[in-house]
Amino acid sequence: MPVETRRPVAVIADWDADGATSAAMILYAQYYRKLYPFRGERREVVLEPSGPRGFPEALGRVSSRGCPAALAVLDIPLTDKVYEALRGFAAGCGDTRLIYIDHHFSTIYMSNRLYELTEEAYLGHRPTAVLTYNLLRSLGVRHVTPRLTAFMRAVGVLEKSGRALSEAEMRVVKLAASISKASTVLRDPELWRKLIRWLASPLPQDAPIDLTTVERVVRVAEESDRRLLEKARDLAFSARRVGYIKFVDARGKWRGRGASALASKLYHILRQPVAVLVEREDGSLLLIIRSRGRGAYRVAVGLMKEGLAENIGGHSGLAVVRLREGLEMETLLDRLRRLSLRL
C-alpha cells in the first residue's frame, strides 16, 4: 500500500533540543525503520513544534488535516490547558493512538489523568530523548543515525555513557549545539522541521541552516546570557537563608521570560539550593526552585500538597511553582523552611 493512502503519524514536540531530538527519533523509527508506532509500515510523519501555551493551537493544526493514525506528544509538560485540549481531541478522534513521552514534573504529578487518557505514556526523570531512545531500543532499534547520536550527546542526553569523544565527534557536537540554540531562538517552524528531518535521515546531507545565521544567533544568545549573569550577581547580594535554601525575592526586579535561567545562574553563584520569587506580567507569582538531584521536585510537591501552589512544572533539579493567589509571604517562607529538609 502506498504511503500516501495511510493516515499519518502526527508528532507535537517542544522547540528545544530535547523535543527536536525526540521527534527525530519517532520520524526515524516510523519512516525509515517502519517500526514504531506502526510496525511494518512506512507512514508520513507530520511535525508540529509547540510549548504548553501554544499546544491547543498546534493540536488544532494537526486535527484540521483529519484524525491521524497516531499522535505522539513529546517533551511538553502536561498542564490543565494541555490536558483539556488532549481530552477534546480524544473525544473527536477516538481511534487515534495517543502517545505521551515526557520528563517534566507536572506530567509526572498528573500521571494518573494521563494514563486514563492515552494509550501509551512513557514518563521518567531522564530527558525525553533518553526515554524515547530507550523505548526504541526495547523494540529492537540498536542504533540511530550518527547525526542524531551526536545531537543527543550535544544536549547532554547520553553524557553518562562514559565514552570519551574524539576531536571529530566534538566538532559535530559543537555544530549540533549551535544549530539547536539557533532553532530555539528563531522559533521558525519550517526550520525546526528541516532540523528534525536532517537528524532522522541516514543520508549524507548538509546542515539545514546557514552557519552564518547560526553564529549570529549564538552571539546574540551569548550576549543575553552575559546580561543575565550580571543581573544574577546583583540579586545574589539580597539572598536570605530560609532553612537550607537561599531565598531571592526578585519581584519588581525581573519580569517576563528567563526566570528559570536566572535561578540557575543564582544557584551556580551561591552554590546552594535557591528559591527565586518572580512576578509574571499577569500579576501571578512564580517560585523557581533549583537544587541538585530531585530535591527541587520534592519541595515543589510539598508546596502543592499543602495547598500553597496551583501547579508545578520544570524538570530534574529545577521546579517552577505557580503560587496560590493571595498567599502570605510569611506562610511561604515558613513552609519553605520546613520543606528544605527534603533537599
N, C-alpha and C positions, 0 to 999 in steps of 0.2 A: 504494500500500500504506500503510495507517495506520501512524503512528509506533510505536504500542504493540506491533505484531506483529513488529517488528525487534528483534534483540538490541541492547542499549545499548552506548554507549561509556563506559568507566569511566576516571575520572581520579583519581589519587592524587597530591597535591601538598603541599608544605610549608605550614605555618601562616602563614609570614611574607608580606610584601607581594609579594615576588618570586614565590613559589609561587602565591599567590592570583591575581595578575595573569596569570601563565602559564595557570592553569586557566581563567580567564575568557576568554582568547583561544581556547582549544580549544572551549569551550562556544559562543562566538560563531561560530567557523568552522563547527562541525558543525550546531548547531541553527538558527541564524539565516541563515547563508550556504550551508548544505548543500554544503560544500566539502572539509572535512578533519576526520577521517581518511577519510570516505567521500564521494566526490563525487556530487552529485545526490540525496542522501538526507538527510532530517531524522530524526535519531535522538535518543532520550533520552540525556542525559549524566548519569551517576551520579558524584557528587562525594564524595571521602573525603579529609579532612585527615590528615597524618601527618608525623612526622620519621623518621629512620633507625631509632631504637629501637623505635618502635611500628609499623613498616612491616609485619611479618608479621601483626599483628592487623588492620591496615587491609586488607591483601590478603585475609585470611580473610573479612572482612565483604563484600568485593566478590565473591569466589568463592561465598559462601553463597547468592547470588542466581542462580547459574549462571554459565557462562563467558560473559563479554562478547564482543562482536564485536571490540573493540579495547580495549587498556589503555594509557593514557598515564601514565607516571611522570615527574613534573615537579619539579625543584629539590630532589631528595632525593639526598644523597651516597651513592654505591654503596659499601657495606661488605660484608664477608663475610656478615653476617647478612641484609642486603637481597638479596644475590646468591643465597644459598641459598633464600630464600623465593620469589624470582622463578623459580628453576630448578624448584622443586617445582610452582609454578603452571603453568609452561610444559608440564611433563610431563602435568598433568591437563587442561589447556586448550590442546591442540596447535594448534587452528585460530584462537586469539585472536591478533590482530595486536598485537605488543608494540612500544611506542614509548617511548623514553627521551630526555628532554631535560634537560641539566644542565650546570653550570659548576664543580662542586666538584672539588678536587684528586684526591680518592680515586677519583672516577668516571673522570677522565681517565687516572689512573695504571692503573686496571683496565680500560681501554677494550677491550683485546683480548678479555677474557672477556665483556664486554658485547656486542660486535659478534657474537660467536658465538651469543648467546642471543636477541637481539632482532631484529626485522625492520627497525626504524629506530632509529638513535641519532644525535642531534644534540648534539655536545659542543663546548665552547669556553670561553674565559676571560671572556667577557662574561656579564652576568646572564642567567638562564634566560629571563626575559621577553623580552629582546632576541633571544635565539636563536629563541624561539617566534615572535616578531613577524617576524623575517627569513624564517623558514620559510613563514609565511602570505603574505608579500609575494611570495615566489618562486612561490606558487601562484595569484597574481592578486589577493590582498586588499590593496588600496592604503590603505584607511583602516579603523580600528576605531572603536568608539563614542567620543564625546567624553569620557565619564567614564573609560573605560579608558585613553585617551590621557593624561588629566590624572593618573590614578593612576600611570601609568608615569613621568611626569615627577616626581611626588611622591617616588618611591623612587629617583630618580636614574638611571632606565633610559635616558632619552634626553637626558641633560644635555649631550651633545656636539653637539646639533643646531645650536647657535649662534644660535637664535632667542630674543630677549628675550620674557619673558612679560608680558602685560598685567596690570593690577590685578585684573580679574575672574578671569583664569586663576590668579593667585597665590592668590586666596581658595579656589578649587577645590582647588588643590594642598595648601593647608594643611588643608582638610577631609579630603582623601583620606589625608594622612599621619596625621592624628589617628585616623581610623577604622582604619587599618592597625595602629597601635600598640594600640588597644583590642582588636582582634581577636586579636592575638598574645598579649597579656597574659591575656585572659579564657579563651582556649582553649575556646571554645564551638563545637562542630561545626556546629550549625544556624545560628549567627550567621555563621560562615565561609562556609557555603553561600549564605546570603542575600546576603552581600557579593559573592560571585562572580556570582550571578545578576543583581544590581544593576549590576555593572560591565559584564556582557556584553549586557544589554538595551538596545536602541536607543530604547526608550520612555521618556518623562519619568516619573521615579519619585522619591519621597523616599528619603533615605538609610535603610538597613536597620537602623540602630541609633540609639537615642535620644541626642541630642547631649549631654545632661546626663551620661549614663553615659560618653560619650567623654571629656568634660572631667575627670570624676572619675578615670578610669583614667590619663589623661595626667598628671594631678597626682601620682598615686602613682608612675608611672614616672619622672617628673622628680625626685621625692624620692629614689628608689632610685639614680638617676644621680648625684645630688649626693653620696650616701654613697660610691658607687663612686669618684668623683673624689677624695674625701678619702683613701680607702684607697690609691689610686694615688699620691697625693702623699707619703704616708708611706713607701711601698715604694720610691719613686724614690731616696730617700737611700741605699738599700742596693745600688743598681745598680753592677755592676762591669764594666769593659771586658774583652771577650773578642774579640780581633780587631777587626772593625768592628761588633760587636754589643754592646749593653748587656744584660748578663745579670742577671735578678732571680730570686732563689730565694724563692718565696712559699710553700714548704711550711710547714705549721703556721700560716700567716697567712691562707690563703684556701682554702676548700673549697666544693664544690658548683658550681652554675651561675654563669655570668657571667665565667668566666676569659678568654674571648676579648675581652669588653668591657673587662676590666681591662687586658689587653695593649694594646688600642687607646688607652686613656687614658694609659698609660705612654709609648707611642710619641709621643703629642702633647706630653706634658710634657717628655720627654727630647730630642725632635726628632732621634732617631736610631733605626735599626733595633733592636728589642728581642726578647729571648727570655725568656719567663716560665715558670718551672717551678712546677707546682702538683700537689698530690696529691689524687686523687679519693677519694670515700667508700669505694670498694672497695680502696683502697691502691695502685692503679696510678698511674703518673706521666704527666702530660701536659706537653709543651713547646709553648707557643704563640709563634709567631714572627710579628712584624709588621714590615713594611717597605714601601717604595714599590715600585710595579710588581710584578714577579713574582719578586723576589729571595727572598721567604719560601718560595715554592714550590720554587725551586732548592735552597735549603738543606735543606728537608724531604725532597726526593727523594734528596739526598746522604746524609742520615741513614738513609733506607730502604735504599739500595743498599749501605751499609757495614754493614748488619745491626744498627743501633742502634735501629731503630723497628719496631714491629709493623704499624702502618698510619698513614696520613696523611689528614687532612681539611682543611676550610677552603675558601677561595676567594681571588680576586685580592688579593694583598698581605697575606694572613693565613693562616698554615698551623697546623693543630692536629696535633701529632705524639704518638701514643701510644708511649712508650718501652718498650724491651725490659725485661722483668723482670730485676732483678739488675745493671743497668747501673751501672758505677762512675762517680762524679761527675767524676773527673779525665779519664776517657776521653771523656765527653760534652763537657766544656769544650775538650779538645784538638781534637775533631772540629769543634766549632762555630767554633773559632778559624780552622781551615783553610777550612772551608766559607763563612765570612763573606766570603771573597774573591770569592764569586759574587754578592754583593749589588750 
